[in-house]
Amino acid sequence: MVISRIPITDKRYQQVYDLREEVLRKPIGLSLKNEDLTSDAINTIFIAEKDNKVIGCVMLYPIDDEEKIKLRQMAVDGDWQGRGVGRMLVEAAETYAKQQGYSSIILHARSVSEGFYKKLGYYTTSSEFTEVGIPHVVMEKDIF
């Protein structure tokens, strides 16, 4: 398995889109087709790839804070969940963010995924709220 950083113009972006659709939207009855994806162009996209297939992805999105960046759109193919792919993607994103001078990463975690991020050193900074129709919490990790 290889972790890479790709631009939105990369041919593998279509696989990223398809994976996000399958893992993040279909299970909750939504579709990326109905969302504004213009921000994808300014995201830093990381992929996990095995045998020329994208099996995981995560994005870093700049926010209006010079010290923080947002981790978003974490998705791992169902056949690969629980095998360290998500951890490797988050670690790659953290390394990149640190190299770019950020001191912390924030994210909106689905409440069911809160434990995953806690194992990686993230801490919860909000009470539960609803986003895309499901419970989430804000989490953060200092990376300096």
Secondary structure, 3 states (H helix, E strand, C coil): CEEEEECCCCCCHHHHHHHHHHHHHHHHCCCHHHCCCHHHHHCEEEEEEECCEEEEEEEEEECCCCCEEEEEEEEECHHHCCCCHHHHHHHHHHHHHHHCCCCEEEEEEEHHHHHHHHHCCCEECCCCEEECCEEEEEEEEECC
